């Protein structure tokens, strides 16, 4: 009996892998669209439900944490039901979350909507990366990764602008459902074009205990960090969650090492290069999501912009990523990836340090220009690091590695958003006290602008300095690949 993948290749020829890739990219695009559209509407959501920034950040945290945990299920689902049904499940969950967010009448239900969206997004991302290595030969994987990266970069390019226009003219609720038509089209295309599970493949048992342990670990960590915005770490609303998170993570590692059907093949991470790329991915994701979270808030508060204007601030940067990703994909096939990664990291740190000097008088060109530079930097890092990391592992481990690396990356992004929100709250409180001591009226427009300006300046500075730590594993990879070995002269 001929399997589905063979039939599809016979029907579409060489174009098949690109058609299948397009379906997944479209699904990936809708998840990123939704995330970035909702970010520019955060202040409107805060006004509707009368909540603070520290509470609103749970929308971003919930989405990213659900994505992180969902990613660990992708490898098992692909073995159990195949890429086609895995993608269908992911898109249906995302659509369900979008409709829930559109119809919800409470902030708690809004969090549930973001969790559903996050799980759908989490299942999609490692699937897209794994398909690059399943469908494409090694010599064109860099270009394929650049193509698949379009789903990641088109969202930040157009999402904030479209979301801003929708929020200003139709209400923030519509930002949840705007991407549903695209998601539905992606689900249909994926069902028609993606392959089923291999006929001779064996479905392993799902390690439910490991899944529950890592879910508790991630949830406890993020809840503890979130609560620390309001209470000291010694408070009972903070440290018990962190303790439970630590215990659950230790038990997860122990379970994974001894289990015959681990959720994550930890043996892959015996390779120090793979660990290094995972760390780079985590820091890169933290820098990306922290800046995506903070920049629209900076526009809405310090610059007093509406949602559309805050979205336009990010628009040129998104367009730059659309151009850079395919170009970097081609470069990956011809030059050492560590050069691209290190160059991008240095450029990203410089851009954030410059942005940390922005204030209410900063021009659009100044801010949009340096945000553009930061996104070009990420465009150098992300496809390069992803391609290199998956090239390290064995072909049969690609799906597992993709899920594990994406989990680490998204967990890094989640922690980045959480710590950024924590920093914003702490610095806002500090500068509010300073303003009060200086005799300023905290309810005045001038006082608010002053407080938020100093707060976000500190935020961008800290994000840039923390991100610079990612240079350490990148330089290790460069050294490991002989990048700094002295070349012998012909005479020698």
N, C-alpha and C positions, 0 to 999 in steps of 0.2 A: 504493500500500500504506500503510495507516494505521500510524503508529508506536506503540510501546508506551505512551508517555506519554499520547497522545491517547485510547487505549483505556481506560487507567486513570482518566483524568479523566471520561470518559463513564460509567464504571461507578460511581465513587464521588462524582462531583460536586465541590462546593467542599471537601468533607472530605478529598479526596485528598492535598492538600499536607500536611495535619496528620497523616494516617495515615503517609505516607512519612517525615515528620519524626519521628514516634514511633519508627519502626523504627531510625532512625539514632541517636536519643537513647538508646534502650535499649542499642545497641551501644557508644556512647560511655560510658554509665554503667558498663557492666561493666569497661571498661579502667580507669576511675578507681577503682571499687570495689577491684579487684585491687591497685592501687598502694598505696592507703591501708590496706587490710587487712594487707598484708605489712609495712608500716612499723612497726606496733605489735608485730610479732613479731620484729623485728630482733635483740633481745637473746637470744631463744630460739634463733634461727639461729646467732648467734655462739657460744652454748654448745654447740650440736650439732657444729659443725665446728671448734671451738676457734680461732676467728679474732677479730681485734680490730675495733673500730669502724671504723678506717680501711680495713680490707679489706671489711667488710660494706657500706660505702657504695658499693662497686662495683655492688651490686644496683640501687640507685637511679640511679647514674650510667649504668650499662649500659642500663637501661630508657629513661631520658630521651634519651640520645644516639642510641639506635636509633630512638626516636620522631622525633627531629629529622631524621635522614637520611631516614626513611621518608616524612615529609611532603613532601619534594621530588619524590617519585614520584607523588603523588596526581594532579596535574594531567595528567601524561602518561597514566596509567592510565585516567582518566576519558575522555580523548579516544580512547584505543586500544580499551578494552573497555566503557566506560560506567560510570555510578554503581553499577548493580546488581552487576556482576561484581567491581568494585573493592571494594565493601563485603563481598561474599562472601569474597574473598581475605583481606581484613583480619581478619574474624572467625575464619576458619579458622586463620590464623597465630597469632592470640591464643589460640585453644583449644589448638593444638599446644603452645605455650609453657606454658600452664597445666598441661596433663597432664604435660609434661616436668618441670616444677617439683615436681609432686606425687609423681612416681615417682623423682626423682633421688637418687643416693646420694653425691654429691660436691659441693663448693662450686663447682667449675669448671662442672659441668653445670647448676648453679643459675643461674649467670651466663648460660649459653646460653639457658635458659628465659626469663630476663628480657629478653634481646635479642629473642627471638621475640615475646614479649608486646609489647615496645616498638615493633617494626615494625608490628604489627597496630594498635596504638593510634595510631601516627603516621599511618597511612593513613586512619584514621577521622576524626580531628579536622578537618583541612581540608575533607574531604568534607562534614561537617556544616555548616560555615560557608558553603561554596559553595552548598549546597542552599538556604540561606536566600535567597540572591540569585537563584537559578535559579527557585524555586517561588513566592516571595512578592513582591507588588508593593511599591514603595518606601514607601507610606504605612503599612504594617503590619510592616515589617522589624524595627523596634525590639522589638515584641511577640514576633515570631518568634525573634529573637535571645535574648530573655529565656527563651522556651520551650526553645530548643536549649541554653541555658546550664544548664538543669536537669540535664542529663547530667553537667555539670562539677561541680555543687554537691551533688547527692544522694550522690555517692561520698564526699566528705569528711564529709558529715553522718552517714551510717550505716556507712561502711566501717570506720573505726577501732573502733567499738563491736562490730560483728559480727565483725571480725577478732580483736579481743581475746577475745571469748567463745569463738570457735573455737579460737584458739591455746591458751587456758587449759584447755579441756575435751577437745579432739580432737587437739592438736598443730599446729605451725606448717605442716606439709605441707598440711593441709586448707585453709589460707588461699589456696593457689594454685588449687584446683579449685572452691571455693565458688561462684564467679561463672560457671562454665562453663554451667550450665543456662540462665541468662539470655542468655549470649552465643549459645548455640545457637538460642534462640527469636528473638533479634535477626537472626541469619543467615537464618532461614527467612522472617521478615517482610520483611526487606530484599530477598530474592530475589523475593518475591511482589509487592512494592509499589514498588520503586525503578525508575526508567526506565532503558532501555538507552542506548547511545551514539546520537547523532543519525545518521540514515541517510546524510545528505549530508556528514558530517564526515570530514575527512582525518586519518589517523593519522600524526603526525610520527615521525621516527626518534628513538629513545631515545638521549640523549647519555650513553653509558656512561662515557666518559672524565671528563666533568664530575662524574658521580655518584661515581666512584672517587676523584677528587681531593678532593671535599668530605668523603667518608667518611674518607680518610686525615687530612685536616685536623682533623676533629672528634675522631677517635680519638687522634691524636698529642697534641692539646691536653689532652684529659682524662687520658690516661696520664701525661703530664708533670706535670700538676697533682696527680694522685693520688700519684705517686712522690715528689713534693716534701714529702709529709708525713713521709717517713722520711729523706730526704737533702737536702742544700742544692742550690740551683738550678745550681751549678757541677758537680754530680756527673753522670757519664755516664749515669745512669739517669733523668735529668731533662731537661737542656738539649737533647740530641739529638732527643727527641720534640717539644719545643717548636719547634726549628728546622725539623724536617720538617713540622710542622703549618703554620708560617708560609709555607714555600715552597709547600706544596700549596695553601694558600688563595690565594696570589698567582697561581699557575698556574690555579686554578679561575676567578678573576676574569678573567684574560686570555682563557681559553678561552670563558667566557660572553659576553664583549664581542664576540669575533670570530666565534663560531659562528652558523650560520644556523638551528640548532635548539637554542637554549640550554635548559638545565634550568630556569633562572630568568630571567624577563624583567627584567633589571637596569634597562632603560630606565624602568620604572615608578618606580624610586627616584630619578629626577631631581626629583621633587616633594618638596620639603623637609618638607611636612606629613606625607607618607607615611613618610619616614625618622623623623620625630619620633614618630609612632604606633608604629613598629616598636621604637624605643628604649624607649618607655613599656611596650610589651608585654613586652620582654625583662626590664626591671627588675621589673615586676609578677610575672612568672613566677618570677624569681629569689627575690623576697621570699616568694611563696606556697610554693614547693617547699622553700626553706631552712627556713621555719618549720614546715612539715609534717614535715620530716625531724628537726628539732631538738626540737620540743615533745614527741613521744612518748618520745624518749630522756631528756629532762628529767624526765618523769613516772616513767620506769623507774629512773633513777639517783638524782636528788636527792630525789624524793618517795617512792622505794622502792615504787612501785605495780606491780601485776601488769598484764598486757596489757589486761584488761577495763577496769581503772580508768584506764589511760592513754588508752584509746579514749573513755571517758566524758568525759574532760577536753575533748575536741574536739567532743563531740556537740552541745551547745547552739549552738556556732558554725556547725556544718553546717546545723542547722535554720534559723538566721538567714539563711544564704545561700539556702536554698530559698524563703524568703519574699521576700528582697530582690531576687533576680534578675528575677522577673516584674514586680515593681513598677518596677524600673529600666528594664526593657524598654519599659514604657508611658511613662515619663518621657522616654526618648530621643526619642520621637516628638513631644514637645511643648516641651522646653527645650534650650538649647545643651549639647552633650555635654561641652564643656571644664569646665563648672561641676561636673558629676558627677565627672569624672576628678580634678580638682584637689582637690575636697572629700574624695574617697576617699583620695588620696595623703596628705594632711595627717593624716587620721584614722588611717591605717595606721602612719605614723611615730610618732604619739603613743602608740598602743597598744603598739608594740614597746618604746618607751622606758620605758613603765610596767612592762611584763613583765620588763624587764632588772633590776628590783629584786626579783624573786621569789626566794624561797629555800625551804628545807625546811619552814619554818613557815607559808608562804603558804596561805591557805584555798582550798578548791575554788571558792568564789564569786568570789574575787579573780582567780584564774587563768582560770577558764572565762569569767568576765565580760569580761575584757580580750581574750581570744582571740576571743570573740564580736564585740567591737567591731572587731577587725582583719579579721574575715571580712565584716562589713557594709561595711567600707571597700573590700575587694576586690570585693564585689558592686556597688559604685558604679563601679569602674574597668573591670572586664573586659568586660562587654557594651557599655559606652559606647565604649571604645577600639576594640573589634572592629568595631562597626557603622560608626563614623566612618571607620576606615581603609579598609574595603572600599567605602565610598561615594565615596571619592576617585578610584578607578580606573575605567576604562571597563568596561562590562558584559562584554565578551568577555575581559577580563583578570582577572575575579573569581576563577576557579579557580586561576590562576597566583599571583595575589596572596595568596589564602588559604593556599596551600602555603608560599609564601616567608615570609609574616608568622608563620605558625605555626612554621616552622623557626627563625626568629629568636627567637620566644618560648620555644620548648622548649630551644634552645641556651642561652638566658639562664637557664632553670630548671636545666639540667644544670650550668652553671658555678656557679650559686648553691649547689647541693647540694655540689659538689666543694669550693668555697672554704669552705663552712660546715664540712665534714668536716675540711678542712685547719686551719681555725681551732680547732676542738674539740681536735684532736690537739696543736697547738702550745701552746694555753693549758693543756691538761691536763698536758703535760710541764713547763711553766713553774711551775704551781702545785704540782706534785708536788715539784719541787726546793725551792720555798719552804717546803713543809710539812716536808720532810726536814731543811732547815736549822733549822727551828723545833723540831726534836726530836720530831716526830710520827711515830707508827708508820704507815707508808703502807698496811699491811694492815688497819688498824683501820677500823671502820665510820665513826667520826667523821672520820677523815682523808679518806676517800673522798667523804663528803658535802660536806665543806669544799671539796675540790678541784673536784668537779663543779659545785657551786653557783657558784663564781667563774667557772668555764669557761663555763657557759651564760649567766650574766649578761653576760659580755663578748660572747658570740655574738649574743644578742638586741640588744644595744646597737649592735654593728657592722652587723648586718643592717638595723636601722632607719636608721642614718646613711647607709649606702650607698644604700638605697632612696630617701632624700630627694633624691638627685641626679636622679631621674626627674621632679621638679618642673620642671626646666629645659626639657625639650622640651614638657611640658604647657603651661607658661606661654607658650612660643613659639607653640603652636597657638592658644592663647587670644588672644594679641596679633594673630596673623594673621587671626583671624576678627573682629577689631574689638571684642574684649571690653572693652578698657580705653580706647576712644576717648571723648573728652569729648562729651557730648550738647549740641547747640546749643539755646539757649532759644528759645521762640516769638518773642521780640522780635527775635532775630538773624535 
